[in-house]
Amino acid sequence: MSINVNVFFVSDRTGITAETLGNSLLTQFDGIDFRKSTLPFINTVEKARSTVDYINHLAETSGSRPILVSTTVSDDIRAILRGANSLFLDLFDTFIPVLELELNLHATNTAGRAHGVADTKRYYARIDAMNFALEHDDGQSSRGLASADIILIAPSRCGKTPTTLYLAMQHGIFAANFPLIEEDLEDQKLPRTIVPLSEKLFGLIVDPDRLHQIRSERRPGSEYASLRQCSFELRQAEAMYRRLGIPYVNSTTMSIEEIATLAMQEKGIRKQSF
């Protein structure tokens, strides 16, 4: 029987940093049902007090002390949140004082710098990358394809689209993707459009059972979703990757973030965060 623990990611902005930090820590603990809630824009004393009242209520009624992961910049708001009946984990409490000491400089305590639009040039670069990924999704356009930083190739439903969108949104990378259709796989030839760009290619495969499951949810009972067809396409794709020297990864047990990071590392693409 698993233990239920309420977890709150609290921030004076979007809560993305608190979620990232908190989830990374929680993955190290098995056998617990973490009931996660994100509370963004807790940026006034009144909101902080309401948050504490809510957390205290849950602490009394749930039978277990909640965990509060905070990335709130304001000292006043952090002081209120720290008073909640919870385990209080705060990024700024932990690291800002030692950084101030090391750098001999006081932190600005300015909210929103991690995910705000501090550099408009980089912001618009990310928008351009997202538009590029959408235009070049699933091989639907070859216009300006030479501008791609990376081109993902794989049989249908192997995770190309979410990975290219993540690369664009998170890192401003111009990423395109092309499906390998049955004709390509039978002939062991790349789609003609991407042959001149072979140095930008990165391949994906998944386990046949996993692809069968994914395709069956989309088109149940079809030849497209059959285990036989999935096995054939994946076997042919892997053979093509090896024959043409295209780097690839089996992404069955990998997150989108892990696939993207591995692809960038393989292609020598510098990682940027916005």
Protein Blocks (a to p, Z undefined) as FASTA:
>chain_A
ZZddddddddfblommmmmmmmmmmmmpghiacdddddehiabfklmmmmmmmmmmmmmm
nopacddddfbfblklmmmmmmpccddddfklmmmmmmmmmnopacekighklmmcfblm
lmmmmmmmmmmmmmmgghlacghklmpmbdcdddehiopmmmmmmmmmmnopacdddddd
fklmmnopacfklmmmmmmgccddddfklmmmmmmmmmghiaklpmklmmmmmmmmmmmm
mmnopacddfklpcfklmmmmmmmmnopacddZZ
